[in-house]
Amino acid sequence: MPALSLVALVSLVSTVFSRQLDAHPPQQQHHRHWAPICSGNPTNRIRGCDRYGCGAFGADRHGGKDKHVGVDVICRDGATVYAPFSGQLSGPIRFFHNGNAIDDGVQIRGSGYCVKLICIHPIRYHGQIRRGQQLGTMLPMQKVFPGIISHIHVENCDHSDPTPLLTPDVPPLPQQDRRWATVCAGNPTNEIRGCDKYGCGYYGAPRRNGKGKHRAVDVICADGATVYAPFSGQLSGPVKFFHNGNAIDDGVQISGSGFCVKLLCIHPIRYSGAISKGEVLGKMLPMQRVFPGITSHIHVENCDHSDPTSNLERGKGQ
């Protein structure tokens, strides 16, 4: 074969191979879906609806005049943000163009993708980044939109729907860990209230001088302590237990992950929308004002009145 023809053949093969790589980049071959974007949200769960709107692709914007061309991935303020795929950074990206507390973001291009991540502060705006590498920090969305479900705005550069790519490669199996997360700061094992002058906190304890039974569990929690979601789900409320407007007559219900529970004697950050397991739910109310000397606690009641004790048990020292 003449030398010139050989060079032409090698060039042709190289061009075809290059086009195949462009169509099926190595990263895309190995990872059909993006990595988790926010710590605390391993499945890239998308924001539902709240008073500010909905987080799904195509949701109404500006009173129905426009559509949402991104997806809102749930992320609590201050959480660590990770790169969904490997690529080249560029930015900053200004979404609001008004310099508010969340007007920052960055673009990643590579691995066959191009995406803008908004409402985050990246570690840097330029250079290479690897899939799963720390990208930055979630900005304080609650300062700008109080009560919203805090989230990262994820927008494909071509305005296509990124939702299928956000689904994890291997969805977590429900049976992997059915135990609930810590409910109250300062009580990592969800220790249950014992007995005091007001009664006992375990499931089935006598109530109303023995005429009734406690159909819930009292998880010890200091007045004013931070309260966390025991599992991921949808919030609803408010839930009033005493119906007299006292200082602890507040609470919320969470439904999801195969559970439904009411957490009472707390003040939630919000009464509706989605919440992730371990995410801040609210604050313990001042129980000592109403029942001086009681062991302050969160009343944890399954919606079907079954015993939640086994779900609360996390083991000593865990």
N, C-alpha and C positions, 0 to 999 in steps of 0.2 A: 504494500500500500504506500503510495507517495506520501512524503512527509507533510505536505500541505493538507492532504485529505485527512490524515491522522489528526492533525491539529484541529481541523474543522469538526471532526467527530467528537473529540474530547470537549470542545467548546459547546457542541449541541447537548451532549450528555450532562455537562455541568449546568447548562441553562435549565434543562428539564428538572434536574435534581433540585436546583435552587427554587424553581416554581413550586415543586412539591413541598419543600420546607415552608415556603410562604403560606401555602394553603393549609398545611398541617404542621405547625411549629411544634418542636419537642415538648414544650411546656403543656401545650394543649393536648398532646397525645397522652402524657402521663397524668394530667389532672383535668378531668372533664368539668370540674366545678372549682370555683374559687375557694380559697382558704377562709376561715373565720376572720371577720374584719374587726370585731370589737371584743375585748375581754369581757366575759360574763354573758356572751351571746354566741355559744359555739355553733349554733345552727343558722346564724345570720337571719334570725327571726325578724320579720318586717313589721313595722309599726302599724297598728290597726287604726281606729278612728278616735279622735278626741275633739275638743271644741274648736281646734284650729284646722281640722280637716283629716284626711286619711293618707296613709303612707304608701299605698299600692301604686304601681305603674298605671297611668291613665286616670287616676282619681281627679275629680273636678278641682280646678283652681280659679280664683277670681270670679266667684259666683257662677261657675259653670261656663265661663267664657273661654277658659283654657283648660288644658289637661296636664297632669303631672308627668313629666318626661324622665323622671328618675324613680328610684325606690328608696324608702327611708328605712335603714337598718337600725334597729333599736340599740342604743348605746348610752349608758348613764354618763352624766357629766363627770369629766375627769378621768374616764376609763382609758386604758391603753388601746391604741388603734394599730392594726397590722396590715401589711400589704397583701391584697387578695391574690396577686400573681407577681411574677418577676418582670421587671421592666425599667424604663428610664423615667425619672421624675422631671416635672416641669411645673412652674408656678411662680408666684402664688396665684390662686384662683379666687377672685372676689365674686361672691354670689349676690350679696345685697348692695354692694357699692356704697355703703353708708358708714363703714368703720365701726359697726356695732361689735359686741363681744364675741360673735360667732362668724364674723365675716372673713373667713380664711379657709383655705383648702389647697389641694394639690392634684395634679394629673399624673397618671401612670400610663405609659404606653409600652407594650411589649407582649410577648407570648401570644400574639394574635389578637390582643385586646387593646382597648383604649378607654379609660374611665376617669371621671372626676370624682373625688371624694371631698365633700363640702361640710363645713361646720367642724373641722378639725384643725389643730395646729401641728403641722408636720415638723419633724426634727430638722429636715432640710428640704429645699425646693428643687434641688438639682442632683444629678448623679444616679447611679444604679441602686436598685433595691431588689432583694430576693423575696420570693413568696414566703409569707409568714414572718418576715422580719418586722421589727417594730418600726412603725411609720410615724407615729406622733401621739397626740392626746386629744380626746374629745373636749370640745370647748363648752363653756357654761351656758347651755341653751335655756335653762330655767330663768336666767337673768333677763333674757330677751322675750321668751314666751312662757311665763309662769304657768305650770300645770300641764304643759304639753308632754307627750311621750318623747323624751330626749332621743335623738337619732342622728345618724350620719346620712346625708343626702348622697346617694350613689347614682351617678348619671353617666351612661355610656356616651362617648364623644359623638356617635352618630344618632343619638336619641332613641336607639332601639331598647327593648325591654331587657334589663339585666337579671330579672327574677330567676330564670332557669339556671343561671350560672352561680347564683347565691346558695342554691341547695347543696348541702354538704355531700361529699363523696360517699361517706358511710354514715347514714343517720344514726344517732345514738339509740340504742335499744332501751325501751322503758324498764326492762328487768335488770339493767345494769346497776341502778341505785334507786330503789324506791323510797329510801328514807328522805325525810324532809330536811331542808337546810336549817341552820340555826335561826330561831325566830326572834330572839332578843339579844342585843349586845350585852356582854357580861355573863351570858348563860350559854356557853358553846355546846353543852350537851342537852339543852332543852329540859333542864331539871324541873320536875313538877312540884308545885307547892304542896307542903305537908299539911299539918293541921294547926290551926290557931283558934283564937276565941270566936272567929266567925264561921268556922267549919273547916273542911278538908278539900284539897284540890284534885284528888284523883277521880277517874271516871267511875261513876256509880256511887259516889259518896252520898250520904243522907242529905236531904234538903227538906226544908219546911217541917222541921221536927220529926223527920222520919217518914213523912207522908209522900215525899217525892225523892227522886234520885238525880244526881248530877250527870247530865248527858253530855258532858264536855270534860276538858282537862285544863287545869290552870297552870300555865307555864310561867315560872318566876321571871319577873322583869321589873327593874327599878324604875320609879317614876322618872319620866323624862328621857329614858333610854331609847336608842334607835331600834326600830323594829324592821325586820326583813321579811321578804316573801318566802314562805317555806317551799314553794314550787312555782313553776311558770304557769301563767293562766290569764284569765280575763277578770278585771275588777268590776264590782257592782256595789252600789250602796247609796247613801249611808245605811248602816245597820244599827238600829237603836235597841238596846237590851232592856234598859230601865224605863224608857218612855216618860221620863220626868225632867229631862234637861239638866241633870246633875253634871258635875265636872268630868265624869268618865263615861257619859252616855253617848258613845260614838264607836264606830267600827266599820269594817268592810268585808265583803265576801270575795273569795277567789275561786274561780272554776277553771279547771284545765289539768292536763297531765294525768287524767284519770281520777282526779280528786275534786272535791268541793268542800270548802271550809269557810267558817265565819271567824274572824279575829276581832274580839270585842275589847273595849276599854283602851283603845288606841285611837289616835287621830291620823288617818292616812294622808299622804301627800295629795292624792287624788282618789276619786271614787269610781272612775271609769277608765277604760283603756287596757292595754296589755301590760304585763309585768313579768320580769324574768326571775327565776329562782335565785335567791340571794340578793336581789336588788333592794335598795332602801324602800320600805313601804310607808313608814311614818314614824310617829313617836308615841311612847307610852304616856298615857294620861295620868294626872295626879291622884292616884287612888287613895293616898293617905288623907286627902281632904274629905273624902266621903266615908272611908272606913279606917279611922286612925288605929295604927298598930297591926293592921292586917299584913300578911306577906303579899306585897304588891305583885300583880300577875296579869298576864294576858289570858282571857277566856278563849280557848280554842275549841270550836264546836263543829263537828262534821255536819254537813247539810242534811244527811240522812240519820243523824243522831247516833251513828255507830261510834265505836271507841277509837280515837285517833292516837292512842298511846304508842302502838307499835311503829307508826310512821314517825313519831317524834323521837324515838330512842335512837341516839347517835353513838352510844357507847362512851364510857368514861374516858376523858382525855382526848376525844376526837374533836 
